[in-house]
Amino acid sequence: MLLLLLSGFVVQILSLGVGINYGQIANNLPSPSRVSVLLRSLNINRVKLYDADPNVLTAFSNTNVEFIVGVGIDEVNDPIKAQAWVKQHVQPHLPQTKITCITVGNEVFSGKDTQAMANLLPAMQTVYNALVSLGLNTQVNVTTAHSLTILSNSFPPSSGLFRQDFAEYIHAILNFHSQVKSPFLINAYPFFAYKDNPNEVSLEYVLFQPNQGMTDPVTNLHYDNMFYAQIDAVYSAIKAMGHTDIDVKISETGWPSKGDSNEAGATPENAMIYHSNLLRRIEENQGTPMKPSVPIDIFVFALFNENLKPGPVSERNYGLFYPDGTPVYNIGLRGNLPELVYSSASMIKVYMVGGGVKTKKVEFYK
C-alpha cells in the first residue's frame, strides 16, 4: 500500500489543480507506473513533461491526469514531420490519457541559437496544422515556454517590455496565440533575482513573507511579492505589443533546496517557505494586482531531484521529493512510493519477434 501522511491543508491545495513538472534527467527515478500511484494519491492532476515519453503517458492512462507534452523544434520543423510526430506521440494516447497541450521548444530565446528562434513559430504552426488535420485542435493546444530573460525591462511591472532583438519573433508568436487561443507560458523564478542580488533584493519579498513591498508609480498598484510583479511585467510587455487577449500561465516556478556557495538562499528552509506560501496564495484563488480576477495558473518545478542535470548544484535540487518518494522538506505532505515486490511468480517469458525468448519482471505493489 502507498503510505501517506497528508495534512488537510495540503490535500486541499493540491486538489485545486496545481501542476507539477516531471523531469527525468536522472538515473535513479522510480518507474512511471509507481509515479502515477504517487501523484494520484496526492491529488495532483496536471503534469508537464519535457518530451512525450510513451511509458509515462501509458502509465497514466484512464487516470484523468492532464498532460502537457514537449517536442523539439527539429522534430516538427516541416508539415510531414509534424504530422508524423502527432500521429506517433499524441494521437495513440487520446482519449485514455488526457493530453491538453504541446510545448514546442523550451526557453528558446534564452540561448544564442538564432536558427532555432527563427524556426520556433513555423514549428508551432506546423504542429497546430497537424492537430487541425487530425481533428485534435479543440482538445490539444500549442505553445512554447519562455524564460523571463525575454524581457528587457520588468520594473516597475507596468513598464514591462520584451527585448528589442526578439521583438519581431515574439510579436508574431503573440499573433499566433491570439489566433488559436493558446496561453503564453513563462518560467518565473524569484530565486534567480535573489541569488544574483542578495544584498539588494529582500528575501521576504521573494518568499511571500510580510514586507513593505513596492508600489508601481504608474498604476499605483501595490506588490508584496516578486512573483506577482514578474507575471504583471509579462502582461505589460504583451500589452505593449498590442494584445490584451492572451492568458499568461506559469509553466515553471520553484526554489532549490541546495546550491553552490555562491547561490544565496538555496536552502531547504527557504524552499519550504516559498512553496508553502505560494500554494497558500493559490488556495486563496488570488490574481495579480493587474489581473485580480484571473486566478494564477502554475506548474511547480519539480517533482524529483534530478541527479544528472548539468550546471550548478541547484539545478539538481529543485525536487519536492527524493527519488525514493520521501519529501525533501516538509510542506505538510509525506509520500512513499509503493514498494515493489518481485517473486518467481512475477517473472514472465516474452517471445521476441524473429525468435528468441527472454524473461521480464512485472511490477506488483504491496
NUVO-442101 format. One record per residue (C-alpha): chain; z, y, x. Coordinates in steps of 0.1 Angstrom, whole numbers, m for minus. Each point is the difference from the previous one (the first is absolute). Example, Ala and Ser with C-alpha at 12.3 -4.5 7.8 and 13.67 -1.06 7.14 Angstrom:
// residues 2
TORPA,A,78,m45,123
TORPA,A,m7,34,14
***
This chain:
// residues 366
TORPA,A,0,0,0
TORPA,A,m6,36,11
TORPA,A,34,15,5
TORPA,A,3,37,m9
TORPA,A,28,25,0
TORPA,A,m14,31,m17
TORPA,A,17,31,m13
TORPA,A,m10,10,m35
TORPA,A,m11,34,15
TORPA,A,m26,m15,23
TORPA,A,m13,m24,m26
TORPA,A,m5,29,m24
TORPA,A,m18,20,27
TORPA,A,m23,m28,11
TORPA,A,m9,m8,m36
TORPA,A,m14,35,m3
TORPA,A,m31,m12,19
TORPA,A,6,13,35
TORPA,A,m26,m17,22
TORPA,A,4,m16,34
TORPA,A,m23,m2,30
TORPA,A,m4,m37,11
TORPA,A,m12,2,36
TORPA,A,m7,m32,20
TORPA,A,m3,11,36
TORPA,A,26,m26,11
TORPA,A,2,m37,10
TORPA,A,33,m8,m17
TORPA,A,m5,10,m36
TORPA,A,7,m24,m29
TORPA,A,m28,m15,m20
TORPA,A,m16,21,m28
TORPA,A,13,m25,m26
TORPA,A,36,6,12
TORPA,A,m6,38,0
TORPA,A,m12,m3,m35
TORPA,A,33,m15,m11
TORPA,A,20,27,19
TORPA,A,m19,29,m14
TORPA,A,0,m12,m36
TORPA,A,37,m6,2
TORPA,A,5,36,11
TORPA,A,m22,12,m29
TORPA,A,m25,15,24
TORPA,A,m32,m1,m20
TORPA,A,m24,21,22
TORPA,A,m12,m11,35
TORPA,A,m23,17,24
TORPA,A,m19,m21,26
TORPA,A,m20,12,29
TORPA,A,m27,m26,m6
TORPA,A,m8,m24,m28
TORPA,A,18,m31,13
TORPA,A,m10,m28,m24
TORPA,A,32,m19,9
TORPA,A,21,29,m13
TORPA,A,m21,7,m31
TORPA,A,0,m37,m9
TORPA,A,38,m2,5
TORPA,A,5,28,m25
TORPA,A,m23,m15,m26
TORPA,A,13,3,m36
TORPA,A,30,21,11
TORPA,A,m9,34,m15
TORPA,A,4,16,34
TORPA,A,m26,27,6
TORPA,A,m18,3,33
TORPA,A,m17,26,21
TORPA,A,m23,m18,25
TORPA,A,m17,15,31
TORPA,A,m34,m3,16
TORPA,A,m14,13,32
TORPA,A,m29,25,m1
TORPA,A,m23,m22,20
TORPA,A,5,m29,m25
TORPA,A,m15,20,m29
TORPA,A,m22,26,16
TORPA,A,m31,m10,m19
TORPA,A,m6,m11,m36
TORPA,A,m7,m37,8
TORPA,A,31,m4,21
TORPA,A,22,18,m25
TORPA,A,m13,m21,m29
TORPA,A,6,m32,21
TORPA,A,35,11,10
TORPA,A,11,8,m36
TORPA,A,m15,m33,m12
TORPA,A,19,m19,27
TORPA,A,33,19,3
TORPA,A,7,16,m34
TORPA,A,m19,m16,m29
TORPA,A,12,m36,5
TORPA,A,37,11,m3
TORPA,A,m5,19,m33
TORPA,A,16,0,m24
TORPA,A,26,m26,12
TORPA,A,11,24,28
TORPA,A,0,37,m11
TORPA,A,m20,19,26
TORPA,A,0,36,m12
TORPA,A,m12,20,31
TORPA,A,m21,m4,32
TORPA,A,7,23,30
TORPA,A,m29,4,23
TORPA,A,12,7,36
TORPA,A,35,14,8
TORPA,A,8,34,15
TORPA,A,m36,4,12
TORPA,A,4,37,7
TORPA,A,30,m5,22
TORPA,A,m22,m16,27
TORPA,A,m30,13,19
TORPA,A,m26,m23,m14
TORPA,A,m25,25,m14
TORPA,A,m23,m28,m10
TORPA,A,27,m16,m22
TORPA,A,7,35,m15
TORPA,A,m36,4,m9
TORPA,A,m3,m36,m14
TORPA,A,32,1,m20
TORPA,A,m12,15,m33
TORPA,A,m33,m19,0
TORPA,A,21,m32,4
TORPA,A,22,10,m29
TORPA,A,m30,7,m21
TORPA,A,m16,m34,8
TORPA,A,32,m18,m10
TORPA,A,2,20,m32
TORPA,A,m36,m8,m8
TORPA,A,6,m37,6
TORPA,A,29,1,m24
TORPA,A,m22,17,m26
TORPA,A,m27,m26,4
TORPA,A,26,m28,m6
TORPA,A,16,18,m29
TORPA,A,33,4,19
TORPA,A,2,38,5
TORPA,A,22,5,m31
TORPA,A,28,m22,14
TORPA,A,m4,6,38
TORPA,A,m3,35,15
TORPA,A,m10,10,35
TORPA,A,17,24,24
TORPA,A,12,4,36
TORPA,A,33,9,16
TORPA,A,6,31,21
TORPA,A,25,11,26
TORPA,A,15,35,m4
TORPA,A,m18,9,32
TORPA,A,m30,9,m22
TORPA,A,19,32,m8
TORPA,A,m4,31,22
TORPA,A,29,17,m18
TORPA,A,28,m14,m21
TORPA,A,26,28,0
TORPA,A,8,14,m24
TORPA,A,m13,m26,m24
TORPA,A,m21,25,m20
TORPA,A,m20,7,32
TORPA,A,m11,m36,6
TORPA,A,m35,m3,14
TORPA,A,m21,m27,14
TORPA,A,m12,2,36
TORPA,A,m33,19,2
TORPA,A,m16,m26,21
TORPA,A,5,m26,m27
TORPA,A,m8,24,m29
TORPA,A,m35,m12,m7
TORPA,A,10,m37,m1
TORPA,A,31,6,m21
TORPA,A,m17,23,m25
TORPA,A,m26,m28,m7
TORPA,A,28,m26,m3
TORPA,A,18,22,m25
TORPA,A,m31,3,m21
TORPA,A,m2,m38,0
TORPA,A,36,m3,m11
TORPA,A,m6,25,m28
TORPA,A,m31,m19,m12
TORPA,A,15,m35,0
TORPA,A,36,10,m9
TORPA,A,16,m17,30
TORPA,A,31,14,18
TORPA,A,3,18,33
TORPA,A,23,m21,22
TORPA,A,22,14,28
TORPA,A,24,m16,25
TORPA,A,30,24,1
TORPA,A,27,m4,26
TORPA,A,27,27,3
TORPA,A,13,m21,29
TORPA,A,m29,12,22
TORPA,A,8,37,m6
TORPA,A,37,m6,9
TORPA,A,m8,m22,30
TORPA,A,m23,26,15
TORPA,A,24,30,m6
TORPA,A,35,m13,m5
TORPA,A,15,33,11
TORPA,A,m20,20,m25
TORPA,A,m4,m23,m30
TORPA,A,32,m7,m20
TORPA,A,8,m37,m3
TORPA,A,16,7,m34
TORPA,A,m33,15,m12
TORPA,A,m21,m31,10
TORPA,A,26,m25,m13
TORPA,A,4,16,m35
TORPA,A,36,9,7
TORPA,A,17,33,m11
TORPA,A,m15,30,19
TORPA,A,m11,35,m6
TORPA,A,m37,m10,m1
TORPA,A,m28,25,m1
TORPA,A,m16,23,m25
TORPA,A,m38,4,0
TORPA,A,m5,38,3
TORPA,A,m33,m2,m20
TORPA,A,10,m22,m30
TORPA,A,38,6,2
TORPA,A,4,m38,m4
TORPA,A,31,m15,18
TORPA,A,m2,m31,21
TORPA,A,31,m20,9
TORPA,A,m20,m27,20
TORPA,A,m30,m2,22
TORPA,A,m16,m29,m18
TORPA,A,m6,20,m32
TORPA,A,m13,29,22
TORPA,A,m25,m22,17
TORPA,A,m14,m13,m33
TORPA,A,m3,35,m14
TORPA,A,m18,12,32
TORPA,A,m26,m27,m7
TORPA,A,m3,11,m36
TORPA,A,m6,36,13
TORPA,A,m26,m11,24
TORPA,A,m18,m19,m27
TORPA,A,1,31,m23
TORPA,A,m13,22,28
TORPA,A,m31,m23,m1
TORPA,A,m5,6,m37
TORPA,A,17,m30,m15
TORPA,A,30,m2,m24
TORPA,A,m10,m33,m16
TORPA,A,10,m24,28
TORPA,A,33,m19,2
TORPA,A,18,m3,33
TORPA,A,18,m33,6
TORPA,A,20,m11,30
TORPA,A,m15,m31,16
TORPA,A,27,m1,27
TORPA,A,34,15,6
TORPA,A,29,m14,19
TORPA,A,25,4,29
TORPA,A,5,m23,30
TORPA,A,33,m17,8
TORPA,A,m6,0,37
TORPA,A,m20,21,25
TORPA,A,m5,9,36
TORPA,A,24,24,17
TORPA,A,m23,30,m8
TORPA,A,m2,m10,m37
TORPA,A,28,21,m15
TORPA,A,14,m12,m32
TORPA,A,m13,m36,1
TORPA,A,32,m18,m10
TORPA,A,11,m25,m27
TORPA,A,23,27,m15
TORPA,A,m28,26,m4
TORPA,A,m24,m26,m13
TORPA,A,25,m11,m26
TORPA,A,7,36,m11
TORPA,A,m37,9,m2
TORPA,A,m10,m30,m22
TORPA,A,31,1,m22
TORPA,A,m4,37,m7
TORPA,A,m37,m3,m5
TORPA,A,4,m28,m25
TORPA,A,26,20,m18
TORPA,A,m24,28,m5
TORPA,A,m27,m24,m13
TORPA,A,26,m14,m24
TORPA,A,5,35,m13
TORPA,A,m37,2,m7
TORPA,A,m3,32,19
TORPA,A,m32,18,8
TORPA,A,m4,25,28
TORPA,A,7,37,m6
TORPA,A,m37,7,m3
TORPA,A,m6,m30,m23
TORPA,A,33,m5,m18
TORPA,A,m14,m20,m29
TORPA,A,m19,m25,23
TORPA,A,23,m28,12
TORPA,A,m4,m8,37
TORPA,A,m19,m33,7
TORPA,A,10,m17,32
TORPA,A,m5,m31,21
TORPA,A,29,m5,25
TORPA,A,m9,m9,35
TORPA,A,7,m29,7
TORPA,A,11,m33,m13
TORPA,A,7,m17,34
TORPA,A,4,10,36
TORPA,A,m32,m9,18
TORPA,A,5,m12,35
TORPA,A,m36,3,13
TORPA,A,m7,36,m10
TORPA,A,m10,21,30
TORPA,A,14,34,9
TORPA,A,36,12,2
TORPA,A,30,m21,m10
TORPA,A,2,17,m34
TORPA,A,m34,m15,m10
TORPA,A,16,m35,0
TORPA,A,31,11,m19
TORPA,A,m10,15,m34
TORPA,A,8,m31,m20
TORPA,A,25,m2,m28
TORPA,A,4,m37,9
TORPA,A,0,m22,31
TORPA,A,m25,m28,m1
TORPA,A,28,m24,m11
TORPA,A,5,20,m32
TORPA,A,33,16,9
TORPA,A,2,38,m4
TORPA,A,m3,22,31
TORPA,A,26,24,m16
TORPA,A,18,3,m33
TORPA,A,m16,19,m28
TORPA,A,18,m22,m26
TORPA,A,m21,m31,2
TORPA,A,1,m33,19
TORPA,A,m27,m26,m3
TORPA,A,m4,m33,18
TORPA,A,m34,m17,0
TORPA,A,m1,m34,m18
TORPA,A,9,m27,25
TORPA,A,m28,m23,9
TORPA,A,7,m37,m4
TORPA,A,m23,m26,17
TORPA,A,2,m37,m4
TORPA,A,m23,m30,3
TORPA,A,m9,5,m36
TORPA,A,m13,35,7
TORPA,A,m26,m13,25
TORPA,A,m34,m5,m16
TORPA,A,m33,m11,14
TORPA,A,m29,24,m1
TORPA,A,m35,m15,2
TORPA,A,m22,23,20
TORPA,A,m36,8,m9
TORPA,A,m23,m20,24
TORPA,A,27,m26,6
TORPA,A,34,m1,16
TORPA,A,35,1,m14
TORPA,A,30,22,8
TORPA,A,34,3,m14
TORPA,A,13,33,m14
TORPA,A,34,12,m10
TORPA,A,5,12,m36
TORPA,A,27,26,m5
TORPA,A,29,m8,m23
TORPA,A,29,23,m6
TORPA,A,37,m7,m5
***
